[in-house]
Protein backbone atom coordinates (compact mmCIF):
# COMPACT_ATOMS: atom_id res chain seq x y z
CA UNK A 1 0.00 0.00 0.00
CA UNK A 2 2.86 2.38 0.76
CA UNK A 3 4.05 2.28 -2.85
CA UNK A 4 0.51 2.99 -4.09
CA UNK A 5 0.23 6.06 -1.84
CA UNK A 6 3.67 7.30 -2.85
CA UNK A 7 2.87 6.93 -6.55
CA UNK A 8 -0.18 9.17 -6.33
CA UNK A 9 1.35 11.72 -3.97
CA UNK A 10 4.13 12.28 -6.50
CA UNK A 11 1.36 13.39 -8.93
CA UNK A 12 2.43 11.01 -11.68
CA UNK A 13 -0.31 11.20 -14.29
CA UNK A 14 0.76 8.28 -16.45
CA UNK A 15 0.72 4.58 -15.71
CA UNK A 16 4.49 4.25 -16.27
CA UNK A 17 5.26 4.45 -12.56
CA UNK A 18 2.48 1.99 -11.82
CA UNK A 19 3.93 -0.46 -14.33
CA UNK A 20 7.41 0.01 -12.85
CA UNK A 21 6.12 -0.87 -9.39
CA UNK A 22 4.29 -3.84 -10.89
CA UNK A 23 7.56 -5.13 -12.36
CA UNK A 24 9.34 -4.49 -9.05
CA UNK A 25 6.68 -6.50 -7.21
CA UNK A 26 5.89 -3.72 -4.74
CA UNK A 27 2.17 -3.25 -5.46
CA UNK A 28 -0.44 -4.54 -3.01
CA UNK A 29 -2.39 -7.53 -4.32
CA UNK A 30 -5.51 -5.66 -5.57
CA UNK A 31 -3.39 -3.10 -7.45
CA UNK A 32 -1.33 -5.91 -8.97
CA UNK A 33 -4.51 -7.62 -10.18
CA UNK A 34 -5.75 -4.29 -11.58
CA UNK A 35 -2.51 -3.86 -13.56
CA UNK A 36 -2.61 -7.45 -14.85
CA UNK A 37 -6.21 -6.91 -15.99
CA UNK A 38 -5.16 -3.64 -17.65
CA UNK A 39 -2.37 -5.42 -19.53
CA UNK A 40 -4.84 -7.98 -20.85
CA UNK A 41 -7.07 -5.19 -22.16
CA UNK A 42 -4.21 -2.97 -23.36
CA UNK A 43 -1.62 -5.46 -24.68
CA UNK A 44 0.45 -2.65 -26.20
CA UNK A 45 1.60 -1.78 -22.67
CA UNK A 46 3.13 -5.25 -22.30
CA UNK A 47 6.02 -3.84 -24.37
CA UNK A 48 6.66 -1.30 -21.60
CA UNK A 49 6.58 -4.09 -19.02
CA UNK A 50 9.06 -6.20 -21.03
CA UNK A 51 11.36 -3.19 -21.36
CA UNK A 52 11.15 -2.52 -17.63
CA UNK A 53 11.86 -6.19 -16.89
CA UNK A 54 14.89 -6.06 -19.18
CA UNK A 55 16.16 -2.95 -17.39
CA UNK A 56 15.66 -4.64 -14.02
CA UNK A 57 17.47 -7.75 -15.24
CA UNK A 58 20.39 -5.64 -16.45
CA UNK A 59 20.59 -3.90 -13.07
CA UNK A 60 20.61 -7.25 -11.25
CA UNK A 61 23.33 -8.60 -13.52
CA UNK A 62 25.61 -5.79 -12.38
CA UNK A 63 25.31 -6.80 -8.72
CA UNK A 64 28.13 -9.00 -7.39
CA UNK A 65 26.80 -12.49 -6.58
CA UNK A 66 26.86 -13.67 -2.98
CA UNK A 67 27.57 -17.34 -2.22
CA UNK A 68 24.93 -19.34 -0.35
CA UNK A 69 26.02 -20.11 3.18
CA UNK A 70 24.59 -23.63 3.22
CA UNK A 71 24.20 -24.80 -0.35
CA UNK A 72 24.24 -28.52 0.47
CA UNK A 73 21.74 -28.15 3.30
CA UNK A 74 19.30 -26.16 1.16
CA UNK A 75 19.56 -28.71 -1.67
CA UNK A 76 18.88 -31.58 0.73
CA UNK A 77 15.82 -29.78 2.14
CA UNK A 78 14.40 -29.26 -1.35
CA UNK A 79 14.95 -32.90 -2.33
CA UNK A 80 13.38 -34.11 0.93
CA UNK A 81 10.26 -32.02 0.57
CA UNK A 82 7.04 -33.80 -0.34
CA UNK A 83 5.94 -33.49 -4.00
CA UNK A 84 2.92 -31.22 -4.59
CA UNK A 85 -0.44 -32.92 -4.64
CA UNK A 86 -2.17 -33.16 -7.98
CA UNK A 87 -5.05 -30.71 -8.33
CA UNK A 88 -8.38 -32.06 -9.51
CA UNK A 89 -9.15 -30.56 -12.90
CA UNK A 90 -12.44 -28.76 -13.42
CA UNK A 91 -14.00 -26.87 -16.25
CA UNK A 92 -13.98 -23.12 -15.68
CA UNK A 93 -15.93 -20.91 -18.10
CA UNK A 94 -13.98 -18.26 -19.96
CA UNK A 95 -14.88 -14.72 -18.86
CA UNK A 96 -16.61 -12.55 -21.43
CA UNK A 97 -16.24 -9.09 -19.86
CA UNK A 98 -13.76 -9.38 -17.00
CA UNK A 99 -10.12 -10.01 -17.91
CA UNK A 100 -8.89 -13.40 -16.69
CA UNK A 101 -6.75 -11.83 -13.95
CA UNK A 102 -9.84 -10.22 -12.42
CA UNK A 103 -12.04 -13.26 -13.05
CA UNK A 104 -9.55 -15.43 -11.13
CA UNK A 105 -9.41 -12.84 -8.33
CA UNK A 106 -13.17 -12.46 -7.75
CA UNK A 107 -14.41 -15.82 -9.03
CA UNK A 108 -17.12 -14.62 -11.42
CA UNK A 109 -17.78 -12.56 -14.54
CA UNK A 110 -19.75 -9.34 -14.98
CA UNK A 111 -23.10 -11.09 -15.46
CA UNK A 112 -22.84 -12.73 -12.03
CA UNK A 113 -21.80 -9.74 -9.89
CA UNK A 114 -24.14 -9.50 -6.85
CA UNK A 115 -24.64 -5.75 -7.26
CA UNK A 116 -26.16 -3.56 -4.55
CA UNK A 117 -27.81 -0.29 -5.55
CA UNK A 118 -26.21 2.66 -3.75
CA UNK A 119 -28.24 5.36 -5.49
CA UNK A 120 -30.38 5.53 -8.63
CA UNK A 121 -28.17 4.65 -11.57
CA UNK A 122 -25.21 3.55 -9.47
CA UNK A 123 -24.50 0.03 -8.21
CA UNK A 124 -21.56 -1.41 -6.34
CA UNK A 125 -20.16 -4.71 -5.15
CA UNK A 126 -17.88 -4.28 -2.15
CA UNK A 127 -15.03 -6.79 -1.99
CA UNK A 128 -13.83 -5.34 1.30
CA UNK A 129 -10.32 -4.68 2.59
CA UNK A 130 -7.58 -6.71 0.92
CA UNK A 131 -3.86 -6.28 1.52
CA UNK A 132 -4.28 -2.78 2.94
CA UNK A 133 -6.61 -1.55 0.18
CA UNK A 134 -10.36 -1.22 -0.14
CA UNK A 135 -11.66 -2.87 -3.30
CA UNK A 136 -14.99 -2.64 -5.09
CA UNK A 137 -16.64 -3.11 -8.45
CA UNK A 138 -18.91 -0.33 -9.71
CA UNK A 139 -21.69 -0.02 -12.29
CA UNK A 140 -22.90 3.33 -13.63
CA UNK A 141 -26.04 3.70 -15.74
CA UNK A 142 -25.49 5.16 -19.23
CA UNK A 143 -25.45 8.95 -19.06
CA UNK A 144 -25.45 9.02 -15.25
CA UNK A 145 -23.14 11.46 -13.46
CA UNK A 146 -21.58 10.41 -10.17
CA UNK A 147 -21.81 13.10 -7.44
CA UNK A 148 -18.74 15.35 -7.23
CA UNK A 149 -16.10 13.98 -4.88
CA UNK A 150 -12.45 13.98 -3.98
CA UNK A 151 -10.35 11.35 -2.23
CA UNK A 152 -8.89 11.30 1.26
CA UNK A 153 -6.12 9.08 -0.08
CA UNK A 154 -5.53 7.55 -3.49
CA UNK A 155 -7.65 5.56 -5.92
CA UNK A 156 -6.97 3.50 -9.02
CA UNK A 157 -9.98 2.82 -11.26
CA UNK A 158 -9.89 0.42 -14.21
CA UNK A 159 -12.67 0.61 -16.81
CA UNK A 160 -13.84 -2.93 -17.59
CA UNK A 161 -16.71 -2.10 -19.93
CA UNK A 162 -18.29 1.07 -21.26
CA UNK A 163 -16.61 4.41 -20.61
CA UNK A 164 -16.73 7.60 -18.57
CA UNK A 165 -15.49 11.17 -18.76
CA UNK A 166 -14.50 13.73 -16.15
CA UNK A 167 -12.74 17.08 -16.16
CA UNK A 168 -9.41 15.33 -16.83
CA UNK A 169 -10.37 13.30 -19.88
CA UNK A 170 -11.99 10.21 -21.39
CA UNK A 171 -11.59 6.68 -20.04
CA UNK A 172 -12.64 3.58 -22.01
CA UNK A 173 -12.23 -0.18 -21.58
CA UNK A 174 -8.75 -0.94 -20.28
CA UNK A 175 -7.93 2.64 -19.21
CA UNK A 176 -6.78 3.42 -15.67
CA UNK A 177 -7.82 6.58 -13.83
CA UNK A 178 -5.52 7.75 -11.02
CA UNK A 179 -7.02 10.11 -8.43
CA UNK A 180 -5.97 11.57 -5.09
CA UNK A 181 -6.91 14.46 -2.79
CA UNK A 182 -5.90 16.96 -5.49
CA UNK A 183 -8.61 15.64 -7.82
CA UNK A 184 -12.22 16.83 -7.46
CA UNK A 185 -14.34 15.32 -10.22
CA UNK A 186 -17.80 14.18 -11.38
CA UNK A 187 -17.37 11.10 -13.57
CA UNK A 188 -20.12 10.71 -16.16
CA UNK A 189 -20.81 7.38 -17.89
CA UNK A 190 -21.09 7.26 -21.66
CA UNK A 191 -24.50 7.05 -23.30
CA UNK A 192 -24.06 3.75 -25.16
CA UNK A 193 -23.79 1.25 -22.30
CA UNK A 194 -23.23 1.00 -18.54
CA UNK A 195 -19.76 1.78 -17.26
CA UNK A 196 -18.37 -1.11 -15.22
CA UNK A 197 -15.10 -0.75 -13.37
CA UNK A 198 -12.77 -1.92 -10.63
CA UNK A 199 -11.69 0.56 -7.94
CA UNK A 200 -8.76 0.11 -5.55
CA UNK A 201 -8.30 2.77 -2.88
CA UNK A 202 -6.42 3.29 0.36
CA UNK A 203 -8.84 5.78 1.95
CA UNK A 204 -12.52 6.74 1.55
CA UNK A 205 -13.78 9.27 -0.96
CA UNK A 206 -15.36 12.54 0.21
CA UNK A 207 -18.38 14.22 -1.41
CA UNK A 208 -17.71 17.84 -2.37
CA UNK A 209 -20.69 19.04 -4.40
CA UNK A 210 -23.49 21.25 -3.12
CA UNK A 211 -26.62 19.61 -1.73
CA UNK A 212 -28.59 20.82 -4.76
CA UNK A 213 -25.99 19.36 -7.13
CA UNK A 214 -25.91 16.03 -5.30
CA UNK A 215 -29.71 15.75 -5.38
CA UNK A 216 -29.64 16.54 -9.11
CA UNK A 217 -27.02 13.85 -9.74
CA UNK A 218 -28.94 11.28 -7.68
CA UNK A 219 -32.34 11.79 -9.28
CA UNK A 220 -30.88 12.40 -12.74
N, C-alpha and C positions, 0 to 999 in steps of 0.2 A: 504493500500500500504506500510506503514511503516514496518509492520511485514514481508512482502514479501522481501523488501530490506534488512532488518536485517538478515533474514534467509540465504540469499545468501552471504552476506558480512562476515558471520561467517564461510563460506566455509564448510558448512555441505553437504556431498556428498550422503546422503541417504534421503529418503522421510520421515523418522521418525519425523523430526522437522516440516515438512509440515503437516503431519497428526496431530501432537500435536496442531498446530495453527488452523487447521480445527476444531478439537474438542473444542478448546477454543473460536471459533467463531471470530477470529481476522483476517481472510483472507479477502481481497477484493472480491467482488462478482465473477469476472471472475476466480480467483484462486480457490474459493470455488467450482464453477461449474467444473473446471478442476479436482479437487480432487474427487468430486462425480462421475464424468465420469470414472476416474481411478479405483475407488472402484467397479464400475460395471464390468469393464474389468478384474480386478485383485481381485476377491472376497476374496482371502486369506488374503489380508491386512485389511479386515473388522475386523479380530480378533484383530489386533493391535488397531484399532479404539475403539472396545468394551473395550479392556484393558485400554486404555487411558481414556475413559469415566468413567470406574469404579474407576480409580485413582482420577479423578476429583471429582466424587461423594463422595468418601471417604474424600477428602480434605474439601469439603463443609460441610460434616457432622460434622467436628471438629470445625466449626466456630459457636460461640455463636449466637443463634437467636436474632433478634431485633424485638420488637413488632411494629405493624403498628400503626401510630399515629391517623388514622381516619378509623378504621375498618368498622364501621357502615356506614360512608359516602361513602366509596369505594364500599361496597356491594350494597348500594342503587343505585349508579351510574351504576353499571353493570346490575342490574335488570331493570333499566329504559331505558337502551339502546335498540335501535330498533334491531329486529332479522335480521340476514343477509338475503339478497335476494337470492332466489334460482337461481342457474346458469343453463342456458339452456344447455342440454347435446348435444354433437356432437361427431361424430365418427372421431377419430384421428388415422391415420395409424401408426402401430408400426415401429420404425426405424429399418433398416437392418444393417447399418454400425455404425452410431453414437449411443453412449449410450443415454439412455433416458434423463439423466440430461442435456446433450448437445443439444439434439433434442428439449427439452422444452425451452432451452435458446435461440437458434437461429431460431427455427420454421420450420426447414426442415432437410432432411437427405442428405447424401453425393451425391446422384444422382441429387439433385436439387440445389446444390451450384452454385451461379452465378459467376463462376471463372473469373478472369482477368489474362491474360498472362503477367508476368513481364519480363521474358526472356525465350528463348527456353528451354523447359523442366521444367519450373517452373511457377506455377500458384498460385494465392492468392485471397482470399476474405477478404477484410478489414472490420471488424466490428466496427472499430473506438475506441474512448476512452470511457471506462466504469469504473466507480468507481476508477479513478486514474490510470488505466492500459490501455495499448493499446492491442487490441485483434485482432487476425486474424486466418483464416484457411489457410493452405498451402497444395499444391499438387506438388510432385516431380516425374518426369518421372523415370521409372525403369532404374537404372544404372547411373542416372545423379548426378553429384557432384555440390553442392552449392558452390559459390565462398567463399574463406576463409574470415572469419569475426570474430570480437569480439563484445562485448556488452558494451555500455556506462553505463548501469545499470544492471538489472537482467532479466532473461527470464526463464519461465517454458514452456516446450514443451511436449505435450502428443501425442503419436503415436496412431492414430485412426484406421489405416489400413496400411498394408505393413510394412516396416522396414527401418532403416538407420543405418549406422555406422559412427563413427568419431574416432579421436585419443584416446578417452576415453573409447569406448566400443560399444556395440551393443544394439539397442533399437527396440523392436517389439511392436505389438499392446498392449496397456495398460501401456507401460513403460513411465516414466517421465524423461526428460532430464532437468537438472538444469545448467544454464550457467550464468556467470557474466563477468566482465572486466578482470578476470584472465584466461579466456578460449578463445583460438584462435583456431577455428576448421573449417573443411570443410566437413560437413555432406554429405554422399553419400547414395542415395536410393538403396535398394536391387534390384536384377535383375528380380524377379518374378512378381512384381506388383507395381503400383504407391504407394508412401508413402504419406499418408494423415495425417495431424496433426493439433492440436490446439496450438497456441502460445499466451502466456500472458506475456507482458513485461512492464517495467516501464520507459524505455528509449530506444532510437533507437539503432540499431546495426551499426557497423562501419566496412567497408571492409578493409582488411589488406593485401591481396595478391598482387603480382606484376601485372602490366598491362597485361603482357604476360599470366600469370596464369589465370587471370580473363577472358581474351578473350578465352582461351582454355576451361575453364569451361562453358562459355556461348554457344560456338558453338559445344561443345562436341566432 
